[in-house]
């Protein structure tokens, strides 16, 4: 189950920034390559996290090196906990090193 607070927080964070028309395809391709949460290994409620947020560096939106799959499962919240240091206004440029879950079997 996706935490509804997470969805609302992301909506407010993105206001005023327009996504590229290519984002849905880049997101889909990323999830095809990395279809599990790199924080806990979950395969549900996945989000493609921008290591450097879209609101900070919009030109990195489509850069595969700036993307990481994290979950929004209630109880785990890897996207919020790891990707944003438990605060939607923060981000961790070293999150890739800290998110070490291997691909599930």
PAZAPA-4460 file (N, C-alpha, C; in steps of 0.05 Angstrom, whole numbers, plus 32768, in hexadecimal, padded with zeros to 4 digits):
% residues 105
    n_x    n_y    n_z   ca_x   ca_y   ca_z    c_x    c_y    c_z   seq   type   mol
   8011   7FE8   8000   8000   8000   8000   8012   8019   8000     1      X     A
   800B   802C   7FEF   801A   8045   7FEE   8010   8058   8003     2      X     A
   8023   8065   8010   801C   8079   8024   8010   8092   8016     3      X     A
   7FF7   8099   801B   7FEB   80B0   800E   7FF8   80CB   8015     4      X     A
   8005   80CC   802C   8013   80E4   8034   802B   80E9   8021     5      X     A
   8038   80D3   801A   804F   80D5   8007   8046   80E0   7FEC     6      X     A
   8030   80D6   7FE2   8026   80E0   7FC9   801F   80FE   7FCA     7      X     A
   8013   8106   7FDF   800C   8123   7FE2   8025   8134   7FE5     8      X     A
   8038   812B   7FF4   8051   813A   7FF8   8060   813D   7FDD     9      X     A
   8060   8128   7FCD   806E   812A   7FB3   805F   813E   7FA1    10      X     A
   8045   813D   7FA2   8035   814F   7F91   803C   816C   7F97    11      X     A
   803D   8173   7FB1   8043   818E   7FB9   8060   8195   7FB2    12      X     A
   8073   8183   7FB4   808F   8188   7FAE   8093   818E   7F91    13      X     A
   8083   8182   7F7F   8087   8185   7F62   8077   819D   7F57    14      X     A
   8067   81A9   7F66   8057   81C0   7F5B   806A   81D5   7F50    15      X     A
   8064   81DE   7F38   8074   81F3   7F2C   808A   81E8   7F1A    16      X     A
   808E   81CE   7F1A   80A2   81C1   7F09   8094   81AF   7EF5    17      X     A
   809B   81B2   7EDB   808E   81A2   7EC7   80A0   818B   7EBF    18      X     A
   8095   8173   7EC0   80A4   815B   7EB8   80A7   815B   7E9A    19      X     A
   80BD   814E   7E92   80C2   8149   7E75   80AD   8136   7E6A    20      X     A
   80A5   8139   7E51   8093   8127   7E45   809F   810B   7E42    21      X     A
   80B9   8109   7E45   80C7   80EF   7E43   80C8   80E0   7E5E    22      X     A
   80C1   80EE   7E74   80C3   80E2   7E8E   80B4   80C7   7E91    23      X     A
   809B   80C5   7E88   808E   80AB   7E8B   809D   8093   7E7E    24      X     A
   80A9   8098   7E67   80B8   8083   7E5A   80D2   807C   7E68    25      X     A
   80DF   8091   7E72   80F8   808D   7E81   80F2   807E   7E9B    26      X     A
   80DD   8086   7EA8   80D5   8079   7EC1   80CF   805B   7EBC    27      X     A
   80BF   8056   7EA8   80B7   803A   7EA1   80D0   8029   7E9A    28      X     A
   80E3   8034   7E8B   80FB   8026   7E83   810C   8021   7E9C    29      X     A
   810E   8035   7EAE   811E   8031   7EC6   8112   801A   7ED7    30      X     A
   80F8   801A   7EDB   80EB   8005   7EEB   80EE   7FEA   7EDE    31      X     A
   80F0   7FE9   7EC4   80F4   7FCF   7EB6   8110   7FC5   7EBC    32      X     A
   8123   7FD6   7EBF   813F   7FCF   7EC5   8143   7FCA   7EE3    33      X     A
   8136   7FDA   7EF3   813A   7FD9   7F10   811E   7FD8   7F1E    34      X     A
   8111   7FC1   7F1C   80F6   7FBE   7F26   80F3   7FB5   7F43    35      X     A
   8105   7FBE   7F54   8104   7FB8   7F70   810F   7FCF   7F80    36      X     A
   8107   7FD1   7F99   8110   7FE7   7FAA   812D   7FE2   7FB1    37      X     A
   813E   7FF5   7FAC   815B   7FF2   7FB3   815F   7FF5   7FD1    38      X     A
   814B   7FFE   7FE0   814E   8001   7FFD   8147   7FE7   800C    39      X     A
   8132   7FD9   8003   8129   7FC2   8012   8124   7FA9   8001    40      X     A
   8124   7FAC   7FE7   811F   7F95   7FD5   8102   7F91   7FCD    41      X     A
   80F0   7FA2   7FD7   80D3   7F9F   7FD1   80CE   7FA2   7FB3    42      X     A
   80B9   7F96   7FA9   80B2   7F99   7F8D   8097   7FA6   7F89    43      X     A
   808C   7FB2   7F9E   8072   7FC0   7F9D   8076   7FDD   7FA5    44      X     A
   8063   7FEE   7F9D   8062   800A   7FA4   807D   8018   7F9E    45      X     A
   8087   8012   7F86   80A1   801D   7F7E   809F   8039   7F72    46      X     A
   80B3   8049   7F78   80B6   8064   7F6E   80D2   8067   7F62    47      X     A
   80D4   8076   7F4D   80EF   807C   7F42   80F7   8096   7F50    48      X     A
   810B   8094   7F60   8116   80AB   7F70   812B   80B9   7F60    49      X     A
   812A   80D3   7F60   813F   80E4   7F55   8153   80E9   7F6B    50      X     A
   816C   80E0   7F68   8180   80E4   7F7D   8184   8101   7F82    51      X     A
   8188   8111   7F6D   8188   812E   7F70   816B   8136   7F66    52      X     A
   815B   8140   7F78   813F   8144   7F71   813A   8155   7F58    53      X     A
   8124   814E   7F4B   811B   815D   7F34   8118   817B   7F3A    54      X     A
   810F   8181   7F52   810A   819D   7F59   8125   81AC   7F5C    55      X     A
   813B   819E   7F61   8155   81AA   7F64   8164   81AC   7F4A    56      X     A
   8165   8196   7F3C   8174   8194   7F22   8161   8188   7F0D    57      X     A
   814E   8198   7F02   813B   818D   7EEF   8148   8180   7ED6    58      X     A
   815F   8189   7ECE   816C   817E   7EB6   8177   8161   7EBB    59      X     A
   8177   8158   7ED4   817F   813C   7ED9   8167   8129   7EDA    60      X     A
   814F   8133   7ED4   8137   8123   7ED6   8139   8109   7EC7    61      X     A
   8144   8109   7EAF   8144   80F1   7E9E   815F   80E2   7E9F    62      X     A
   8171   80EB   7EAF   818C   80DE   7EB1   818B   80C5   7EC2    63      X     A
   8190   80AE   7EB5   818F   8094   7EC3   81A1   8093   7EDB    64      X     A
   81B7   80A1   7EDB   81C9   80A1   7EF2   81BE   80B0   7F0A    65      X     A
   81A8   80BF   7F05   819B   80CE   7F1B   8182   80BF   7F26    66      X     A
   817D   80A7   7F1C   8165   8099   7F24   816B   8080   7F35    67      X     A
   8159   807B   7F47   815B   8064   7F59   813F   805B   7F61    68      X     A
   813A   8041   7F61   8120   8037   7F68   811E   8034   7F87    69      X     A
   810A   8040   7F93   8104   803E   7FAF   80E6   803A   7FB3    70      X     A
   80DF   802C   7FC9   80C2   8027   7FCD   80B5   803B   7FDF    71      X     A
   809A   803B   7FDE   808A   804C   7FF0   8077   803A   7FFF    72      X     A
   807F   8021   8005   806F   800F   8014   806C   801A   8031    73      X     A
   8053   8019   803B   804E   8021   8056   805F   8010   8069    74      X     A
   806C   801C   807B   807D   800E   808E   809B   800D   8086    75      X     A
   80A0   800F   806C   80BC   8010   8063   80C3   802C   8059    76      X     A
   80B3   8037   8047   80B7   8053   803E   80D4   8059   8036    77      X     A
   80E0   8047   8026   80FC   804B   801E   80FF   8065   800E    78      X     A
   80EB   806D   7FFE   80EE   8085   7FEF   80F1   809D   8002    79      X     A
   80E0   809F   8016   80E2   80B5   8029   80FA   80B2   803B    80      X     A
   80FD   809A   8047   8112   8095   805B   812E   8097   8050    81      X     A
   8133   8089   803A   814E   8089   802E   8152   80A0   801B    82      X     A
   813F   80A3   8008   8142   80B7   7FF3   8141   80D3   7FFD    83      X     A
   8131   80D8   8012   812D   80F3   801B   8133   80F7   8039    84      X     A
   8142   80E4   8044   814B   80E6   8060   8133   80EC   8073    85      X     A
   811C   80E0   806D   8104   80E3   807D   80F8   80FF   807D    86      X     A
   80FF   810E   8069   80F4   812A   8067   80F4   8130   8049    87      X     A
   80DC   8134   803E   80D9   8139   8021   80E9   8151   8017    88      X     A
   80F1   8163   8028   8101   817A   8020   811E   8174   801E    89      X     A
   8127   815C   8026   8143   8155   8026   8148   8140   8010    90      X     A
   8162   813C   800A   816A   8126   7FF8   8186   811E   8000    91      X     A
   818E   8106   7FF8   81A8   80FB   7FFE   81B6   80F4   7FE4    92      X     A
   81CA   8103   7FDC   81D8   80FD   7FC3   81E7   80E2   7FC4    93      X     A
   81EB   80D7   7FDC   81F9   80BD   7FDF   81E5   80A6   7FE3    94      X     A
   81CC   80AA   7FDD   81B8   8095   7FE2   81BE   807B   7FD2    95      X     A
   81CA   807D   7FBB   81D0   8064   7FAC   81E3   8052   7FBC    96      X     A
   81F5   805E   7FCA   8208   804E   7FDA   81FB   8042   7FF2    97      X     A
   81E6   804F   7FFD   81D8   8045   8015   81C2   8032   800F    98      X     A
   81B7   8032   7FF7   81A1   8021   7FEF   81AE   8008   7FE2    99      X     A
   81B0   7FF3   7FF1   81C0   7FDC   7FE8   81B0   7FC2   7FE3   100      X     A
   8196   7FC3   7FE3   8186   7FAA   7FDF   818C   7F9F   7FC3   101      X     A
   8191   7F85   7FC2   8197   7F78   7FA9   817D   7F70   7F9B   102      X     A
   817E   7F6A   7F82   8167   7F62   7F72   815A   7F49   7F7F   103      X     A
   813F   7F4B   7F83   8132   7F33   7F8E   8131   7F1C   7F7A   104      X     A
   8130   7F04   7F84   8130   7EED   7F73   8115   7EE8   7F66   105      X     A
***
